[in-house]
Amino acid sequence: MTSDISSEIQGAGPQDPPDAGRGGVRGGVRSPWATFWVLALIEFITVLDTSIVNVALPSIQHDLGFSATGLAWVVDAFLLAYAGSLLLAGRATDFVGRRRLFVTGVAVFTLASLLCAAATEDWHLVTGRVVQGLGAAMVVPAALALITDIFPEGAERNKAIGIFSGMGGFAAAAGVLFGGLLTAAAWQWAFLINVPIGLGVFIASFRMLPRTHQQASGGIDVTGALSLSLGLVVLIYAVIRGQVQGWGSAATLAQFAAAVVLLGVFVIRQRTAEDPLVPRMLLARRNIVVGNAAIAIVGALMFATFFVITLYMQKVRGYGPLLTGLTYLPIPIATFTGTQLAPRLLRFGPHNSMAIGLLLQAAGLAWWAALIGGDAQLVTGFLAPTVVWGLGVGIAIVSAFVTCTMGLDGPIAGAASGLATMSQQVGGAVGLALLAALAESHTHTLLGRSPAPAAEEALAAGYGWALWVAVALAVAGVLLTRLLNFGPPPQQADQGAAQEGSAA
């Protein structure tokens, strides 16, 4: 289970120091933290881009002539390609090499961003978003696997994974701020901002990242990869389109049935394949299985709440994109603070720190849901509860990623990181679609009453209903963490056994 990083580094000349290729030089020794920030930067912009695009949607619709339903594909196309390819890409890191897949993903994502900015037709943009999703799917699990390579098991790795995973929550919130500023100039800047950053990361990768070679034996389970990817795509599509087509419609039911069949084929294949896409040793670990279920809940809460916040600010409070972005500012600060607190809380166990993060989210969401409305005080009725929620997001997401990758090295690290990221994205997609549908349904019910409330009041009540469901989801996540059980790290356990043997 342990891996020797020196075996991953190839081509170092006699004059190279032992850690050549790992990062900037510090006193003659390469610093892994310099390498880490190259990896973290690309994670930041992949999530930032998604959040910025949400703010730019009205401008994109005006310029490219999207229909109301067609506009959703600007977001959905990226999400479907990303979530559907994550696990395959995570497994591929163990065969083609972490750096090779990371660099390829950065190049694909950067070129796709340029294609999106140059779009003159609606299908141009949707195509570019699909390619962006594929590039992001290659980048994220490769980056997480590289982190497990350059940091040994322990506090430093937990800190690195904490900062990296916390980038997602911070970038999602910061994207609304940047989206308001950039969209004020032109919607194309939502994509052009990725190009210089992507080029910089692409160039730096060749010097900063370790040169890895193929680690895993055997081959990639193509049947499992196709059944999983297609199953997830159909599932997410059914959830996304269910609120448009109708949850009980023949089309929606057929899509859910197809997803169940495809995912069932994947499960059977993983039990019989010689080289399964998800290594069986991962599925044999309760902490991995439960941890991925927990990270799906964390993703659902994060994606759905950001969605509600954006709509609440613009549709209930009547703020424009720029003012919405500026009002958002305390939330990414709180989220980043949570990611910095998480490594300290991890000493009490990832399951306990995750529970703390989820409880903070539940408290913040309940506080906001109780006071939500267009006439609520901005500070006490919105900013204060969302800051509490953001703090919980930072703690929970870091703890969840540590849980899903703890103790894993070598060939299975890529598969584990891909599985964790996929769980978060799939949970986010399903959670967002379901809570959005609940909010819309409750709003329509209120507007259908006689006398009907004002539109803003009905919208606020619908969002409040969705938030209460999110509170229940967060509490369920807390209960799920009680199923996690972390003993001492393997090294400590071995040392303890040796000491007992010596004493005997």
N, C-alpha and C positions, 0 to 999 in steps of 0.2 A: 504493500500500500504506500510505502514511502518511495520517494523518487530523489535521485541525485541530479541536481540542476546542471552540474558540470558536464553530465553526459549529453545534455541538450545543446551545448554550445559547440558549434563547428566552425572551422575555418580560422580560429584565432592563431595568429602567428606567434613565434617564440617570444616576441617582445611584448605581447599582450598580457595584461594582468589577469589573475585568475577569474575576475568577474567581468571580463570584457564583454561589451555589448549590453550591459544591464542598466546603464544610466549614466548620469553625469559623474565626473571625477570629483572625489572628495578625499583629499589627502592621499592621492595615488590609488584609491580604491573606488570603484564604481558604486554610486549610491542607488539602491533600488527605488528610492522615492522619486528620483528624477524620471526614471522609467515609468513609475506609477502615474505621474501627472500627465504623461503622454496618453496613457490608457484612459484616464479619468476625463480628459478633455473631450474625447470623441463620444464618450457616454453622455456627457453634458449636452452636446449639440444635437445628438439624435433625439433626446427627450425634449430639449428646448424647441426644436423645430416643430414637433407635433403640437405643442402648446401655442406657439406663435401662429401656426396655421389656423387654429380655431378662431383667433381674434381677426384674422385676415379674411375669413370666409365671406362676409358681406361684400367686400371689395372684389374678391375673386368672382363671385356670382355676377356682379354688375359688369365686369370687363369681359368675361368669357361666356356669358349667356347660359350659365347652368340653370336647370330647372330647380324647384325647391327640393324635390326628391333626389335629383342627380347630384346636387351639391354635397350630399352626405358621402358620396364616393371619394371626395377629396380626402376625407379622414379614413373612411372604411377601407379604401384600396391599400393604404399603408398598413393599417392594422391587420388586415387579412394576410397580406404577404409576410409581415413580420412574425406574427404569432404562429402562422402555419409552417414557417421554415426554421424556427428557433432550435428545436430539438435535433433536427437533422444537422444544422450547422454546428451545434454543440458537440455532437458525436464526430463530425468531420474534423474538428480541431485535434482529435486524438489520432487522426490518420494522416492528414496533410501538413500538420504542424501549426502551432498557435500563431506564430508571427506571419506565416504565409497567408493564412486565412484572414487575419486581422488587417494586413496591408491591402489584400484584395477587397475586403469589405469597405475599407475607408475609400478606396478608389471608386468603387461602385456607388457608394452613397454620395460622394462629392460630385461625380459626373451626373448622377440623377438629379441632384439639387440644381445644377446648371440647366438641365433639361426642363425642369419644372419652371424655373424663372423665365425660360425662353418660350413657354407655351403660348400659343395663339388660338388654340381650340380647346374645348373642354376635354376631349379624349387625350390630347397631348399631356395635359396635367395629370390625369388619372393614370396614364401609363408611367409617367415619371414617378408618381407616388408608389406604384407597385415596385419599381426598381429600387427606390429608396428603402422600402421595407425589406427587400432582399439583402441590400447592403447592410442595413442595421442588424439584421438577423445574423450575419456573419461576424460583425464587429463585437457585439456584446458578450456572447459566450466565450469567444477567443480571448477577449480582454480579461474576463474573470478567471479563465484558466491560466493566463499569463501571470496574474496576481498570485495564484497559488504556487506558481513556479518560482517567482522571484522573492517571495516571503516564506520563510519556514513557518510551520505550525506554531501558533502562540499569539501573544498580544499584538505583535507587529502585523501579522496577517489579519487579525480581527479588526485592527484599526484601519488597515488598507481597504478591506472589504466593506467596512462601515462607511468610510468616506465615499467609496465608489458607488455603493448602492444608494447612499444618501443623496448622491448627485441627481438621481432620478426625481425624487420629491422636490428638491431645490430647483431643478431646471424646469419642472412642470409649472411651478408657481412663478418663477422668474420669467418664463416664456410669455405670460400674459402681460407683464410689464413691458418687455421688449417688443411684444406684438403690437401694443398700443403705440409705441414710439415709431416702429418701422412702418406699420401700415399707414401712419399719417403721411409718410413719403410716397410709398408705392408698395403694393402687395408682393411684388417680385422680391423685395428685400427679405421677406420671410424665408426665402430659399437661398438668395445670394449670400446671406451672412455665413452660410455653411462652407462656401467655396474657399475663401482664404484660410479658414481654420482647418478644413480638410486637407488642403495642400500642405500646410505646415505640419500636421500630424503625419501625413504620408511620407514626407521627407525625413522627419525626425525618427520615424519608425525604423528605418534602415540602420541607423547608428545606435539607437537607444534600446531596442528590443533584442532579447536573446535569440540566436539563430537556432530554431528547433527543427528536429527531424521527426519522421514518423515514429510514433511510440507504440501504438496498439497493433496487435496481431490480428489476423483474420480479415474480415471485410465489413462493409457497411450493409446493414439489412435494408435493401431497397424496398422490399414489400412492406416492411414495417414503417419505413419512412413515408412511403406514398400513402398508406392507409391512415397514418396519424395526421399527416399534413392535410390531406383531403378531408378527413373527419373533422379536424379543428376548423378548417375553412368553412365547411358546410354548417357546423354548429354555430360559429360566430355569425355567419351570414343569416342563419335562421333567427338568432336572437336579435340581430340588428334590424332585420326586415320584418320581424314579427309584429312590431307595433304599427307598421304601415299596412302589411297584408292582412293583419288580424291574427291573434294567437290561435284561434280555433279554425282558421281557414285550411282548406285542403293543401294549399301550397306550403304553408308553414309546418303542418303536421308531417308532410312528406319529407321536408328538409330535415326535421328532427329525426325522423325514422332513418333516413339515409346516414345521418351523422352517427346514430347509435350503431348501425351496421358496420360502418367503416371503423369506428373506434373499437368495436367488438373484435373485428379482424385484427386490429393492432394488438389488443390484449392477448388474443390466442397466439399470435405470431411471436410475441415476446416470451411466451412460455415454451415455444417449440424451436425457435430459431437457434442455429449454432452460434451466431454472433448477433445477439439482439441489439436493437437500437438503444434501449435502456438496459445497461448491465444489470443482470439479475441480483447482484450483490447490493445494488442501490435499493431495489424494491424489497429486499430482505431486511432493510434497516427501518425500524419503526420511526426513528427521528427524521429520516429522509422523507418518508411517505407523509407523516403528519406535518412536517415542516413545509412541504410543498402545498398541502391543503391550507395551512395558515398563511403562506405567502400569497395564495390566490385571494384570500379574504382581504389581506393588506392591499393588494392591487385593486380589488373591487372598491374598497373604501376610498382610495386615493383618486382613481379615475372618476368615479361617480361624483365625489364631492367637488372636485375642481370643475366639473361640468356644471353642477348646480350653482356654484359660486359665480361663474362667468355669466350664466343666464340671469341669476338673481340681480347682479349688479346692473346689467343693461336693461332687462325687461321690467323689473320691479322698481328699482331705484332710478332708472332712467339715465344712468351714466353712459357716456360715450366710451369708445375703446381706450383712449388715452387716460381718462380719469379712472376707468376701471383698473388699468394697469398700475397707476400710481397708488390707488387704494389697496392694491394687492401687496404692496411692498413688505409690510410686516410679516406676511405669511411665509415667503421663502426664507426670511431671516429666522423665523421660529423653526422652520423645518431644518435649516442648517444647524441651528443650535441643538436640535434633537439628535442629529447625527454625531455631534461632538460629545454629547452626554452618553450616547449609547455604549461606546467602548468602556466607560466607567461602570455602567450598569451591567455589562456582560460578565463581570466578575461574580455576580450573583447567579449566573446561569442564563443562557440565551432565552430559555423558556420563560423565565421570570421577567427579563427585560422586555421581551415581546409582549407579555401580559400588561406590563406598565404602559407601554406605548399604546396598546389597544384600549386600555381603560381611559387614558387621556383623550383618545379620539372619541370614545363614547361620551365622555363628559362634555367635551367641546361641542359635539354635534347635538347633544340633548339641550345644552344651553342655548344654542342658536335656534334650534327647532321650536323651543318654547317661546322665543321672542320674535320669530321671523315675521316680517311684514314691512310694507313700504314706509310706515311711520315709526319703525323701530330706531332707537338711537344708534348712530353709526358705530360708536366706540363700544358701548355695552351690549348692543344687540347684534353686532356683526364682527367687528375687529377682535374684541377680546375672546369670544368663543372660537373663532377660526384660528387665532394664534395658539390657543390651547390644543386645538386639533392638529395644527401644523407641527407643534412640538412632538405630539404623539406619533405623527407620521414618520418623522426623522428617526425616532427611537425604534419603532416597530419594523420599519423596512430594513434597517441595518441588522437588527436581531434576527429577522427572518432569513436574510441571505447568509448570515453566519451559521444559522441552524442548518441550512440546506447544503452547505459546503464544508462543514467542520469535519476535520480528520480525513479529508479526501485529497489525494495527490496522484500524480502519474496519469496513466491512461484514462481513468474514469473521471478526472477532474472536469474535463470539458463537457462530458455528458451530464454531470451533476449541475454544472453552472447553466448549461442550456436548459435543463429541466426546470430549474428554479426560475429562470427568466421567463420561460414559456408559461409557467404556472401563474406568475404575476400578471403577464399580459392577457392571458386567457381569462383569468379572474377579473381583471380590469374591464375587458370587453363585455363579458357577460354581466358584470355588476352594473356598468354604466347603462347598458341597454335596458336592463330590468328596472333600475331605479328611475331612468328617464321615462319609461312606459308607465310606471306607477304614478309619477308626478303628473304626466299628461292626462292619464285616466281620471285622477282625482280632480284635476282642474276642470275637465269637461263635465264631470258630474256636478260640480258646484255651479258652473255656468248654465247648466240645464235646469236648475231649480228656479222656482218663482217665489219671491223676486230673486233675480240673479245678483250676486255681488259684483263689484267692479272688477275689471279684468286683472288689474294688478293685485287685488286682494285674492282672487282665485288662483293666480299663478303662485303667489307666496304660500298659500295654503297647500297647493300641490307639492311645491318644493319641501315644505315642512313635513308633509306626509312621507316623502321619500327619505328625508333625513331621519325620521323616527325608525324607518326600516333599517337604515344604515347603523343606527345605534344598536338595534337588535343583532345585526350582523357582527358588529364589533364585540358585543358581549359573547356571542357564539365563538368568536375567535379566541377570546380569553379562556373559555372553557376548553377549547381545543388544545391550548398550550399546556393544560394540566396533564395531557397524555404524553407529553415529551418528558424524557428522562435522560439526563446527562451525567454520566459517571466521570471519573478523572480521566484526563487524556491518556492515550495508550502508553506514552513514554513514562508518565508518572506511575501508571499502574504497574508497568514492568519494573520500575525502580523499587516500588513498594514491595513487590513480590520478591525481588532480589534481597532487599533488606530483611524481610521476614525469614528468607532462607538462611541468610548469614547469621541471624539471631538464633535460629534453631540449631 
